[in-house]
Amino acid sequence: ASLKYGYAGTTDMIYINVIGMLIVCDFKSASGIREQEQIDKYLMQVAAYVIAYEEETGKKIDAGEVLISYGDDVQVATLNSENIEDYKNRFIEAANKYHSQWDVEPIKQYYLENFQN
């Protein structure tokens, strides 16, 4: 979860690969190969997991992966040193746009009135 950007989610795996890189990985299943538009959405989701993990732990994620299984094959999409910051920024922009559509004050007030000790 990211308190800074106001979202939560669950990645499938975070691991250290054989060369010591810390990687966020998410699994998908599909009926066939995914086009770039859908892959971009998946990579933005992984970028969101990266942001939240880094915010929560203070550790830097080196890369992200989406493994898309279809039939007897796997399509792989990656976040790497060349594109990870771009996808993180794109996700933050989308999250901010989404949140700008809501008046959060009534939600905050309800929480304060009903759930504060």
Secondary structure per residue as TSV (DSSP state, phi and psi in degrees):
chain	resnum	aa	ss	phi	psi
A	1	A	-	360.0	148.3
A	2	S	B	-118.0	111.7
A	3	L	T	-71.3	-32.5
A	4	K	T	-62.7	-42.0
A	5	Y	T	-108.2	-2.2
A	6	G	T	70.3	54.6
A	7	Y	B	-153.3	165.5
A	8	A	-	-145.4	156.3
A	9	G	-	-171.8	175.4
A	10	T	-	-131.1	118.1
A	11	T	-	-82.0	163.7
A	12	D	S	-84.6	-31.8
A	13	M	E	-162.3	143.0
A	14	I	E	-127.4	128.4
A	15	Y	E	-146.9	165.5
A	16	I	E	-106.1	122.7
A	17	N	-	-80.5	-177.6
A	18	V	T	-66.3	-17.9
A	19	I	T	-104.3	13.3
A	20	G	S	87.0	12.0
A	21	M	-	-82.6	137.9
A	22	L	E	-88.8	121.2
A	23	I	E	-127.7	135.4
A	24	V	E	-96.4	130.9
A	25	C	E	-130.1	138.8
A	26	D	E	-129.6	140.5
A	27	F	E	-102.7	141.5
A	28	K	E	-134.8	156.9
A	29	S	E	-124.9	150.4
A	30	A	-	-152.2	164.5
A	31	S	S	-84.4	-14.1
A	32	G	S	-169.1	-173.8
A	33	I	-	-62.0	136.5
A	34	R	-	-88.9	143.9
A	35	E	-	-81.1	166.5
A	36	Q	H	-59.6	-36.5
A	37	E	H	-59.0	-44.1
A	38	Q	H	-71.0	-38.8
A	39	I	H	-61.2	-40.4
A	40	D	H	-59.2	-40.4
A	41	K	H	-63.7	-43.1
A	42	Y	H	-62.0	-43.4
A	43	L	H	-67.5	-34.0
A	44	M	H	-65.2	-37.3
A	45	Q	H	-63.6	-44.3
A	46	V	H	-64.2	-38.9
A	47	A	H	-60.0	-37.4
A	48	A	H	-62.2	-42.4
A	49	Y	H	-62.9	-39.5
A	50	V	H	-61.0	-49.3
A	51	I	H	-56.7	-49.1
A	52	A	H	-63.9	-43.5
A	53	Y	H	-61.6	-46.7
A	54	E	H	-64.2	-39.5
A	55	E	H	-63.4	-43.9
A	56	E	H	-74.0	-39.2
A	57	T	H	-104.0	-21.5
A	58	G	-	76.8	3.9
A	59	K	-	-94.6	143.1
A	60	K	-	-86.7	129.0
A	61	I	-	-84.8	134.5
A	62	D	-	-86.9	-31.2
A	63	A	E	-160.4	167.6
A	64	G	E	-136.2	152.6
A	65	E	E	-137.8	145.7
A	66	V	E	-122.5	123.3
A	67	L	E	-107.9	114.5
A	68	I	E	-109.2	109.2
A	69	S	E	-87.9	137.4
A	70	Y	E	-150.9	132.3
A	71	G	T	53.6	-125.6
A	72	D	T	-104.1	22.8
A	73	D	E	-135.8	172.7
A	74	V	E	-135.1	130.6
A	75	Q	E	-98.9	135.1
A	76	V	E	-117.5	130.8
A	77	A	E	-122.1	140.8
A	78	T	E	-131.0	149.0
A	79	L	E	-102.9	132.2
A	80	N	-	-138.4	-173.2
A	81	S	T	-60.9	-22.2
A	82	E	T	-84.4	-26.4
A	83	N	T	-127.0	-6.1
A	84	I	H	-64.0	-41.3
A	85	E	H	-66.8	-37.0
A	86	D	H	-61.6	-47.0
A	87	Y	H	-67.0	-36.8
A	88	K	H	-62.1	-45.3
A	89	N	H	-64.5	-39.2
A	90	R	H	-63.6	-40.1
A	91	F	H	-66.2	-45.2
A	92	I	H	-58.4	-43.4
A	93	E	H	-60.5	-44.3
A	94	A	H	-65.5	-40.5
A	95	A	H	-64.8	-43.6
A	96	N	H	-63.6	-40.2
A	97	K	H	-62.8	-44.6
A	98	Y	H	-60.0	-49.2
A	99	H	H	-65.9	-28.8
A	100	S	T	-67.5	-14.7
A	101	Q	T	-84.0	-6.2
A	102	W	S	-116.3	144.5
A	103	D	-	-93.2	103.1
A	104	V	-	-83.3	-13.1
A	105	E	H	-58.1	-45.6
A	106	P	H	-61.9	-33.8
A	107	I	H	-67.2	-45.8
A	108	K	H	-60.4	-44.3
A	109	Q	H	-62.6	-43.2
A	110	Y	H	-59.6	-44.3
A	111	Y	H	-61.5	-47.7
A	112	L	H	-61.6	-38.8
A	113	E	H	-74.9	-29.3
A	114	N	H	-110.3	-17.8
A	115	F	H	-128.7	1.2
A	116	Q	-	-84.2	142.9
A	117	N	-	-78.6	360.0
